[in-house]
């Protein structure tokens, strides 16, 4: 098991980018215009997903093409997948589940890692193993109060909500203590199905503004 002293700090990644955009497409060739629209809306933390065909084949090129974005890989469930992602330039690793081998590989490589869980047991296993932050997934099942409840016994745990977080939910999650929010469908919408990419940039800016403003209010209230 990876000890807490090996925990990779997520702050350089998320301090200026408190919205992680989660992109699921039929094929990775569809990614570039959507990433471009997100970056135009100031959402620069981009989570590609291993459930998207061709992602490993295209990842290195995408990382090079979008050098102003922090491109990571999600839906990672094995250490081997994490190694391949990091070899292809992934700036962070995300897992939907509590995979300790994924945490070990990313931590050893000095790459922030956000493994997922829903129960206190799952989240603690990830945190204790050295996760940079834990992904509360699916967040819509529990709501923002879960952060305070979980941080009661685990006050140092950093929790990022993912799954069903809409624009109107961002403030409550950040106020509850989340350092960032992970957004898929409510942000991406129909962008991979011929949707308006200008509208995507507008949504991206709305999500980013909501998150940044909420973080500022939380800091001011301390």
C-alpha positions in Angstrom: 0.0 0.0 0.0 1.2 3.5 -0.8 1.7 5.6 2.3 0.3 9.1 2.8 3.7 10.6 2.6 3.8 9.8 -1.1 0.6 11.8 -1.8 0.9 13.9 -4.9 -0.4 17.5 -4.4 -3.4 18.3 -6.6 -3.1 22.0 -6.0 -0.9 22.9 -9.0 -3.4 21.2 -11.3 -6.7 22.5 -9.9 -5.9 25.8 -8.1 -6.6 27.7 -11.3 -8.9 25.1 -12.9 -11.6 24.1 -10.4 -13.8 22.5 -13.1 -12.8 19.1 -14.5 -14.6 18.5 -17.8 -15.3 14.8 -18.4 -15.5 13.8 -22.1 -17.1 10.6 -23.3 -17.3 10.2 -27.1 -17.7 7.4 -29.5 -14.1 7.9 -30.7 -11.2 10.0 -29.7 -11.1 11.6 -33.2 -14.1 13.6 -32.0 -12.3 15.2 -29.1 -10.3 18.2 -30.7 -13.2 20.6 -31.5 -14.8 20.0 -28.1 -11.6 20.5 -26.2 -11.0 23.7 -28.2 -14.4 25.0 -27.2 -13.9 24.1 -23.5 -10.5 25.9 -23.4 -12.1 28.9 -25.1 -14.5 28.9 -22.2 -11.6 28.8 -19.7 -12.2 25.2 -18.6 -8.7 23.7 -19.1 -8.7 20.6 -16.9 -9.9 17.9 -19.4 -10.6 14.3 -18.5 -10.6 12.0 -21.5 -12.1 8.6 -20.8 -10.9 5.1 -21.4 -14.4 4.2 -22.4 -13.9 6.2 -25.6 -12.5 4.2 -28.5 -9.0 5.1 -29.7 -8.1 7.2 -26.7 -4.7 5.8 -26.2 -3.9 6.1 -30.0 -4.7 9.8 -29.9 -3.8 10.9 -26.5 -0.2 11.9 -27.0 -1.2 14.0 -30.0 -4.0 15.7 -28.0 -1.7 16.5 -25.2 0.7 18.1 -27.6 -2.0 19.9 -29.5 -3.6 21.4 -26.4 -0.6 22.4 -24.5 -2.6 25.1 -22.7 -4.8 22.4 -21.2 -4.2 19.8 -18.5 -5.3 16.6 -20.1 -5.8 13.6 -18.0 -7.4 10.2 -18.4 -10.4 8.8 -16.5 -12.2 5.4 -16.3 -8.8 3.9 -15.4 -9.2 0.7 -13.5 -5.8 -1.0 -13.7 -2.2 -0.1 -12.9 -1.3 -1.1 -16.5 -3.8 1.4 -17.9 -2.4 4.1 -15.6 1.1 3.4 -16.8 0.1 3.7 -20.4 -1.8 6.9 -19.8 1.2 8.5 -18.0 3.5 7.3 -20.8 1.2 9.1 -23.2 1.4 12.4 -21.3 -1.6 12.2 -19.0 -1.4 15.1 -16.4 -3.7 13.3 -14.0 -5.5 10.0 -13.5 -9.1 9.4 -12.5 -10.8 6.1 -11.6 -14.5 5.5 -11.0 -13.6 2.9 -8.3 -11.2 2.3 -5.4 -8.3 0.8 -7.3 -5.2 0.8 -5.1 -2.9 -0.3 -7.9 -3.9 2.8 -9.9 -3.1 5.0 -7.0 0.3 3.4 -6.5 1.3 3.7 -10.2 0.2 7.4 -10.4 1.8 8.3 -7.1 5.1 6.7 -8.0 5.1 8.7 -11.2 4.3 11.9 -9.4 1.0 12.3 -11.2 -2.1 13.5 -9.3 -4.7 10.7 -9.0 -8.4 10.9 -8.1 -9.9 7.4 -7.4 -13.6 7.1 -6.9 -15.8 5.8 -4.2 -19.2 6.4 -2.6 -19.1 4.9 0.9 -16.8 6.1 3.7 -15.0 2.8 3.5 -14.2 3.1 -0.2 -13.2 6.8 0.1 -11.0 6.1 3.1 -9.2 3.2 1.4 -8.3 5.6 -1.5 -7.2 8.4 0.8 -5.2 6.2 3.0 -3.4 4.7 0.0 -2.2 8.1 -1.1 -4.9 9.6 -3.4 -4.4 13.2 -4.2 -8.1 13.7 -3.7 -11.0 11.3 -3.8 -13.8 11.4 -6.3 -17.3 11.1 -4.7 -19.2 9.2 -7.4 -22.0 9.3 -8.2 -22.3 12.5 -6.2 -26.0 13.0 -7.1 -26.8 10.0 -5.0 -25.8 11.7 -1.8 -25.6 15.5 -2.2 -23.2 18.2 -0.8 -23.9 17.3 2.9 -21.9 14.1 2.3 -18.6 16.1 2.3 -19.2 17.5 5.8 -20.4 14.1 7.1 -17.3 12.3 5.7 -14.9 15.0 6.8 -16.1 14.6 10.3 -14.0 11.6 11.0 -11.6 12.4 8.1 -11.0 16.2 8.2 -8.0 16.2 5.9 -9.7 14.3 3.1 -10.1 16.2 -0.1 -13.4 15.3 -1.9 -14.3 16.1 -5.5 -17.9 15.4 -6.5 -18.6 13.8 -9.8 -21.7 12.5 -11.5 -24.9 14.6 -11.8 -23.4 17.9 -10.7 -25.3 20.7 -12.5 -24.5 24.4 -12.7 -27.0 25.2 -9.9 -25.2 22.6 -7.7 -21.7 24.0 -8.0 -22.0 26.6 -5.2 -23.3 24.1 -2.7 -20.6 21.6 -3.4 -17.8 24.2 -3.2 -19.3 25.7 0.0 -19.3 22.2 1.5 -15.6 22.0 1.0 -14.9 20.5 -2.5 -11.7 21.9 -4.0 -13.2 21.4 -7.5 -16.1 19.8 -9.3 -16.1 17.2 -12.0 -18.7 17.7 -14.8 -19.8 15.6 -17.7 -23.2 15.7 -19.3 -24.4 19.0 -17.7 -21.4 20.8 -19.3 -20.7 18.8 -22.4 -24.4 18.5 -23.4 -24.8 17.6 -27.1 -21.4 18.7 -28.2 -20.5 15.3 -29.5 -23.7 15.0 -31.4 -23.5 18.1 -33.6 -24.3 20.6 -30.8 -23.4 24.3 -30.8 -19.7 24.5 -29.8 -20.1 28.3 -29.1 -22.8 27.4 -26.6 -20.4 24.9 -25.1 -17.9 27.6 -24.5 -20.6 29.7 -22.9 -21.5 26.8 -20.5 -17.9 26.2 -19.7 -17.4 29.9 -18.7 -20.6 29.7 -16.6 -19.3 26.6 -14.7 -15.9 28.1 -14.2 -17.2 31.4 -13.0 -19.6 29.6 -10.6 -16.7 27.5 -9.2 -14.2 30.3 -8.9 -16.8 32.7 -7.2 -17.8 29.9 -4.8 -14.2 29.3 -3.8 -13.7 33.0 -3.2 -16.8 33.2 -1.0 -15.7 30.2 1.0 -12.2 31.7 1.6 -13.8 35.0 2.6 -16.0 33.3 5.1 -13.2 31.7 7.0 
